[in-house]
Each structure stands twice: as C-alpha cells, then as structure tokens.
Amino acid sequence: MLLWILLLGLAIGLVLLLVHQGRTQGEIDDRVQELEAENRRLCERVNTLEKLLLEKEKSRPFEELE
C-alpha cells in the first residue's frame, strides 16, 4: 500500500513539473516574440537615423559654400 502511495506521489509530482515547465516555455516564447518585435523597431530606427545622417552629409558641401 505504501508503495502505491509513493508511486502516486511521484506521478503527481512529475505531472506538476511538466505543467510548470510548459508554462515556463510559454513565457519564454512570449518574451522571445516581444524581443523580436523590439528588435524590428530598433532596426527601423537605426535605418531612419542612417538615412537622416546621409541626407545631412549630402547637404554639407552646400553649407560649406555659403
């Protein structure tokens, strides 16, 4: 009888561990998606800043002529 109780306890513990691990994996997946979205926004900002800098550099020779 004690063996059955022990096996049942181990089974319940294993199920709880797997459920917790699945939830943790879901949280990790959500965080990865958030970071990917943030990375895309930052890349867009960098591209915009590079374009602005290029435009500034293009107009520089004209500013020096004045």
C-alpha positions in Angstrom: 0.0 0.0 0.0 2.8 2.4 0.9 4.4 1.6 -2.5 1.2 2.7 -4.3 1.1 5.9 -2.4 4.7 6.6 -3.2 4.2 5.9 -6.9 1.1 8.1 -6.9 3.0 10.9 -5.3 5.8 10.6 -7.8 3.3 10.6 -10.7 1.6 13.7 -9.3 5.0 15.4 -8.9 6.0 14.6 -12.4 2.8 15.9 -13.8 3.2 19.2 -11.8 6.8 19.5 -13.0 5.7 19.0 -16.7 2.9 21.6 -16.3 5.3 24.1 -14.7 7.9 23.5 -17.5 5.3 24.0 -20.2 4.1 27.3 -18.6 7.7 28.4 -18.4 8.4 27.6 -22.0 5.3 29.6 -23.0 6.6 32.5 -21.0 10.0 32.2 -22.8 8.2 32.1 -26.2 6.2 35.2 -25.3 9.4 37.1 -24.2 11.2 36.0 -27.4 8.4 37.4 -29.5 8.5 40.7 -27.6 12.2 40.9 -28.1 11.9 40.2 -31.8 9.3 43.0 -32.1 11.5 45.4 -30.2 14.5 44.4 -32.4 12.5 45.2 -35.5 11.5 48.6 -34.1 15.1 49.3 -33.2 16.3 48.3 -36.7 13.8 50.6 -38.2 15.0 53.5 -36.0 18.6 52.8 -37.0 17.7 52.8 -40.7 15.9 56.1 -40.3 18.8 57.6 -38.4 21.2 56.4 -41.1 19.0 58.0 -43.8 18.9 61.2 -41.9 22.7 61.2 -41.4 23.2 60.5 -45.1 20.9 63.4 -46.0 22.8 65.7 -43.6 26.1 64.6 -45.1 24.8 65.3 -48.7 23.9 68.8 -47.8 27.1 69.5 -46.0 29.2 70.6 -49.0 26.5 73.2 -49.9 26.6 74.6 -46.3 30.3 75.0 -46.6 30.0 77.0 -49.8 27.8 79.6 -48.2 
